[in-house]
């Protein structure tokens, strides 16, 4: 298999969010259920970067957390 080319620093990997979604779907039957049970259990309607990083640690997720967050936080609001 051909390795994926490395992207310049600061450009998120387009596979980071897909990989994270896959990890969520291994734990819950749908992304909606994953949002309710894993990412936003307090039902705030949003998740902050720190909450996202902590959730990834609790999930023992070893993917590219930083790039997945950058894809989620496309407006750079921090939530």
C-alpha positions in Angstrom: 0.0 0.0 0.0 1.2 3.5 -0.8 1.6 5.6 2.4 -0.5 8.8 2.6 1.6 11.9 1.9 2.3 14.1 4.9 0.5 17.4 5.0 2.3 20.6 6.0 2.0 21.6 9.6 -1.2 23.3 10.5 -3.3 21.5 7.8 -5.5 18.8 9.4 -5.5 15.3 8.0 -8.8 14.7 6.2 -8.9 11.2 7.8 -8.6 12.4 11.4 -12.3 13.1 11.9 -13.3 10.0 10.0 -11.1 7.8 12.2 -12.6 9.4 15.3 -16.1 8.9 14.0 -15.2 5.2 13.5 -14.0 4.9 17.1 -17.3 6.4 18.3 -19.3 4.0 16.2 -17.4 1.1 17.8 -18.9 2.2 21.2 -22.4 3.4 20.2 -24.8 2.4 17.5 -25.0 5.9 15.9 -23.2 9.2 15.9 -26.3 10.7 17.5 -26.0 8.2 20.4 -22.3 8.9 20.6 -22.9 12.6 20.9 -25.5 12.1 23.7 -23.6 9.5 25.7 -20.0 10.2 25.1 -19.3 13.7 23.8 -22.2 15.7 25.4 -23.6 13.8 28.3 -24.5 17.0 30.2 -26.6 18.0 27.2 -25.0 21.5 26.7 -25.4 21.3 23.0 -21.7 21.8 22.4 -18.3 20.4 23.5 -15.2 22.5 24.2 -11.7 21.6 23.1 -10.7 20.6 26.6 -13.9 18.4 27.0 -13.1 16.8 23.6 -9.5 16.1 24.5 -10.6 14.6 27.9 -13.3 12.5 26.2 -10.6 11.1 23.8 -8.4 10.3 26.8 -11.3 8.5 28.6 -12.0 6.6 25.4 -8.2 5.7 25.2 -8.4 7.0 21.6 -5.0 7.0 20.0 -5.8 8.7 16.7 -4.9 12.3 15.8 -6.9 14.2 18.3 -5.6 17.6 17.4 -6.5 17.3 13.7 -9.9 15.8 14.5 -10.7 18.8 16.7 -9.6 21.2 14.0 -12.0 19.6 11.6 -14.8 19.8 14.2 -14.0 23.4 15.2 -14.0 24.8 11.6 -15.0 28.3 12.8 -12.3 28.2 15.5 -14.7 29.2 18.2 -13.3 26.7 20.7 -16.6 24.8 20.9 
